Amino acid sequence: MKFSVFIAISLDGYVADAQGGIGWLLDLTRQVPEGEDCGYQDFLAGMDALVIGRRALEQALCFPDWPYGDKPVFVVCRGLESLPAEVPSSVTLETRPPRELARHLQKLGHHHAFLDDEQLIRSFLRHGLVETLTLTTVPLLLGDGISLFGRAGVALPLRLESSQAYPFGFVQSRYRVLSV
């Protein structure tokens, strides 16, 4: 089972403001030409499942339409007893730890999952389960907020596979996580 990350970060490494909001990012995406998604739909097409945390679920529920189509979504949150009524039937609540969840998803026939939520990303990195990180850095110093890596608790070597600068100021880099 492989897990990959595709996430936007501020230049100083934050994925959300101090209150957990991404309004700053939504404001910046207004600079992006219509039809440009920085490779997100192609990335998502290569995934057969999504593993997200509570904050990612809450953000997804703010969109007018469910952003993940009919792909299976596994929400990992130990403090959540049930899912909100408005989530599609393709969403399942999970409490398994990373390695156990990876085995469970593999048994269900999944091979490659999109991982979204900074705490999950750090946890799955610590367990050696993340294969690639696609980071889209946006031209903003947020100054404070929720850090993508924070105190990840692990040093991991990465290999840059590609990097692309967009004319609207975003820079996207794809890294492969190397075995330690």
Contacts in CASP RR format, 6 or more apart in sequence:
PFRMAT RR
TARGET T0000
AUTHOR 0000-0000-0000
METHOD contacts of the structure
MODEL  1
MKFSVFIAISLDGYVADAQGGIGWLLDLTRQVPEGEDCGYQDFLAGMDAL
VIGRRALEQALCFPDWPYGDKPVFVVCRGLESLPAEVPSSVTLETRPPRE
LARHLQKLGHHHAFLDDEQLIRSFLRHGLVETLTLTTVPLLLGDGISLFG
RAGVALPLRLESSQAYPFGFVQSRYRVLSV
1 102 0 8 1.000
1 103 0 8 1.000
1 105 0 8 1.000
1 106 0 8 1.000
1 110 0 8 1.000
1 111 0 8 1.000
1 112 0 8 1.000
1 113 0 8 1.000
1 129 0 8 1.000
2 111 0 8 1.000
2 112 0 8 1.000
2 113 0 8 1.000
2 131 0 8 1.000
3 51 0 8 1.000
3 102 0 8 1.000
3 112 0 8 1.000
3 113 0 8 1.000
3 114 0 8 1.000
3 115 0 8 1.000
3 124 0 8 1.000
3 129 0 8 1.000
3 130 0 8 1.000
3 131 0 8 1.000
4 43 0 8 1.000
4 47 0 8 1.000
4 112 0 8 1.000
4 113 0 8 1.000
4 114 0 8 1.000
4 115 0 8 1.000
4 130 0 8 1.000
4 131 0 8 1.000
4 132 0 8 1.000
4 133 0 8 1.000
4 134 0 8 1.000
5 114 0 8 1.000
5 115 0 8 1.000
5 116 0 8 1.000
5 121 0 8 1.000
5 130 0 8 1.000
5 132 0 8 1.000
5 133 0 8 1.000
5 134 0 8 1.000
5 135 0 8 1.000
6 40 0 8 1.000
6 43 0 8 1.000
6 44 0 8 1.000
6 114 0 8 1.000
6 116 0 8 1.000
6 134 0 8 1.000
6 136 0 8 1.000
7 15 0 8 1.000
7 116 0 8 1.000
7 121 0 8 1.000
7 133 0 8 1.000
7 134 0 8 1.000
7 135 0 8 1.000
7 136 0 8 1.000
7 148 0 8 1.000
8 15 0 8 1.000
8 25 0 8 1.000
8 135 0 8 1.000
8 136 0 8 1.000
8 137 0 8 1.000
8 138 0 8 1.000
8 170 0 8 1.000
9 15 0 8 1.000
9 135 0 8 1.000
9 136 0 8 1.000
9 137 0 8 1.000
9 138 0 8 1.000
9 148 0 8 1.000
10 24 0 8 1.000
10 137 0 8 1.000
10 138 0 8 1.000
10 140 0 8 1.000
10 141 0 8 1.000
10 142 0 8 1.000
10 143 0 8 1.000
11 137 0 8 1.000
11 138 0 8 1.000
11 139 0 8 1.000
11 140 0 8 1.000
11 141 0 8 1.000
12 141 0 8 1.000
12 142 0 8 1.000
12 143 0 8 1.000
13 137 0 8 1.000
13 142 0 8 1.000
13 147 0 8 1.000
13 148 0 8 1.000
13 149 0 8 1.000
14 142 0 8 1.000
14 143 0 8 1.000
14 144 0 8 1.000
14 145 0 8 1.000
14 146 0 8 1.000
14 147 0 8 1.000
14 148 0 8 1.000
15 22 0 8 1.000
15 118 0 8 1.000
15 146 0 8 1.000
15 147 0 8 1.000
15 148 0 8 1.000
16 22 0 8 1.000
16 55 0 8 1.000
16 118 0 8 1.000
16 145 0 8 1.000
16 146 0 8 1.000
17 23 0 8 1.000
17 24 0 8 1.000
17 142 0 8 1.000
17 144 0 8 1.000
17 145 0 8 1.000
17 146 0 8 1.000
18 144 0 8 1.000
18 145 0 8 1.000
18 146 0 8 1.000
20 55 0 8 1.000
20 145 0 8 1.000
20 146 0 8 1.000
21 59 0 8 1.000
22 59 0 8 1.000
24 140 0 8 1.000
24 142 0 8 1.000
25 138 0 8 1.000
28 138 0 8 1.000
28 139 0 8 1.000
28 140 0 8 1.000
31 168 0 8 1.000
31 169 0 8 1.000
32 38 0 8 1.000
32 166 0 8 1.000
32 168 0 8 1.000
32 170 0 8 1.000
33 168 0 8 1.000
36 166 0 8 1.000
38 136 0 8 1.000
38 166 0 8 1.000
38 170 0 8 1.000
38 172 0 8 1.000
39 172 0 8 1.000
43 114 0 8 1.000
43 134 0 8 1.000
44 68 0 8 1.000
44 71 0 8 1.000
44 114 0 8 1.000
46 112 0 8 1.000
47 71 0 8 1.000
47 112 0 8 1.000
47 113 0 8 1.000
47 114 0 8 1.000
48 71 0 8 1.000
48 72 0 8 1.000
48 109 0 8 1.000
48 110 0 8 1.000
48 111 0 8 1.000
48 112 0 8 1.000
48 113 0 8 1.000
49 71 0 8 1.000
49 72 0 8 1.000
49 73 0 8 1.000
49 74 0 8 1.000
49 105 0 8 1.000
49 108 0 8 1.000
49 110 0 8 1.000
49 112 0 8 1.000
49 113 0 8 1.000
49 114 0 8 1.000
50 68 0 8 1.000
50 71 0 8 1.000
50 72 0 8 1.000
50 73 0 8 1.000
50 74 0 8 1.000
50 113 0 8 1.000
50 114 0 8 1.000
50 115 0 8 1.000
50 116 0 8 1.000
51 73 0 8 1.000
51 74 0 8 1.000
51 76 0 8 1.000
51 94 0 8 1.000
51 101 0 8 1.000
51 105 0 8 1.000
51 113 0 8 1.000
51 114 0 8 1.000
51 115 0 8 1.000
51 116 0 8 1.000
51 120 0 8 1.000
52 60 0 8 1.000
52 73 0 8 1.000
52 74 0 8 1.000
52 75 0 8 1.000
52 76 0 8 1.000
52 115 0 8 1.000
52 116 0 8 1.000
52 117 0 8 1.000
52 120 0 8 1.000
53 75 0 8 1.000
53 76 0 8 1.000
53 77 0 8 1.000
53 116 0 8 1.000
53 117 0 8 1.000
53 119 0 8 1.000
53 120 0 8 1.000
54 75 0 8 1.000
54 77 0 8 1.000
54 79 0 8 1.000
54 80 0 8 1.000
54 117 0 8 1.000
55 117 0 8 1.000
55 118 0 8 1.000
56 116 0 8 1.000
56 117 0 8 1.000
57 75 0 8 1.000
57 77 0 8 1.000
57 83 0 8 1.000
57 84 0 8 1.000
57 87 0 8 1.000
57 91 0 8 1.000
60 66 0 8 1.000
60 67 0 8 1.000
60 68 0 8 1.000
61 84 0 8 1.000
61 86 0 8 1.000
61 87 0 8 1.000
66 87 0 8 1.000
66 88 0 8 1.000
68 90 0 8 1.000
69 88 0 8 1.000
69 90 0 8 1.000
70 88 0 8 1.000
70 90 0 8 1.000
71 90 0 8 1.000
72 90 0 8 1.000
72 91 0 8 1.000
72 92 0 8 1.000
72 108 0 8 1.000
72 110 0 8 1.000
73 88 0 8 1.000
73 90 0 8 1.000
73 91 0 8 1.000
73 92 0 8 1.000
74 91 0 8 1.000
74 92 0 8 1.000
74 94 0 8 1.000
74 101 0 8 1.000
74 105 0 8 1.000
74 113 0 8 1.000
75 83 0 8 1.000
75 91 0 8 1.000
75 92 0 8 1.000
75 93 0 8 1.000
75 94 0 8 1.000
76 94 0 8 1.000
76 95 0 8 1.000
76 96 0 8 1.000
76 101 0 8 1.000
76 117 0 8 1.000
76 120 0 8 1.000
77 93 0 8 1.000
77 94 0 8 1.000
77 95 0 8 1.000
78 95 0 8 1.000
80 93 0 8 1.000
82 93 0 8 1.000
83 91 0 8 1.000
83 93 0 8 1.000
94 101 0 8 1.000
94 104 0 8 1.000
96 104 0 8 1.000
98 120 0 8 1.000
98 123 0 8 1.000
98 124 0 8 1.000
98 127 0 8 1.000
98 129 0 8 1.000
99 127 0 8 1.000
99 129 0 8 1.000
102 129 0 8 1.000
105 113 0 8 1.000
115 121 0 8 1.000
115 124 0 8 1.000
115 130 0 8 1.000
118 146 0 8 1.000
118 147 0 8 1.000
118 148 0 8 1.000
118 149 0 8 1.000
118 150 0 8 1.000
121 130 0 8 1.000
121 148 0 8 1.000
121 149 0 8 1.000
122 149 0 8 1.000
122 150 0 8 1.000
122 152 0 8 1.000
122 153 0 8 1.000
124 130 0 8 1.000
125 152 0 8 1.000
125 154 0 8 1.000
125 156 0 8 1.000
125 177 0 8 1.000
126 152 0 8 1.000
126 153 0 8 1.000
126 154 0 8 1.000
128 156 0 8 1.000
128 177 0 8 1.000
130 177 0 8 1.000
131 176 0 8 1.000
131 177 0 8 1.000
132 161 0 8 1.000
132 174 0 8 1.000
132 175 0 8 1.000
132 176 0 8 1.000
132 177 0 8 1.000
133 158 0 8 1.000
133 174 0 8 1.000
133 175 0 8 1.000
133 177 0 8 1.000
134 172 0 8 1.000
134 173 0 8 1.000
134 174 0 8 1.000
134 175 0 8 1.000
135 148 0 8 1.000
135 172 0 8 1.000
135 173 0 8 1.000
135 174 0 8 1.000
135 175 0 8 1.000
136 170 0 8 1.000
136 171 0 8 1.000
136 172 0 8 1.000
137 170 0 8 1.000
137 171 0 8 1.000
137 172 0 8 1.000
137 173 0 8 1.000
138 169 0 8 1.000
138 170 0 8 1.000
139 169 0 8 1.000
139 170 0 8 1.000
156 177 0 8 1.000
156 178 0 8 1.000
156 180 0 8 1.000
157 177 0 8 1.000
157 178 0 8 1.000
157 180 0 8 1.000
158 175 0 8 1.000
158 176 0 8 1.000
158 177 0 8 1.000
158 178 0 8 1.000
159 175 0 8 1.000
159 176 0 8 1.000
159 178 0 8 1.000
160 173 0 8 1.000
160 174 0 8 1.000
160 175 0 8 1.000
161 174 0 8 1.000
161 175 0 8 1.000
161 176 0 8 1.000
162 172 0 8 1.000
162 173 0 8 1.000
162 174 0 8 1.000
163 171 0 8 1.000
163 172 0 8 1.000
163 173 0 8 1.000
163 174 0 8 1.000
164 171 0 8 1.000
164 172 0 8 1.000
164 173 0 8 1.000
165 171 0 8 1.000
166 172 0 8 1.000
END
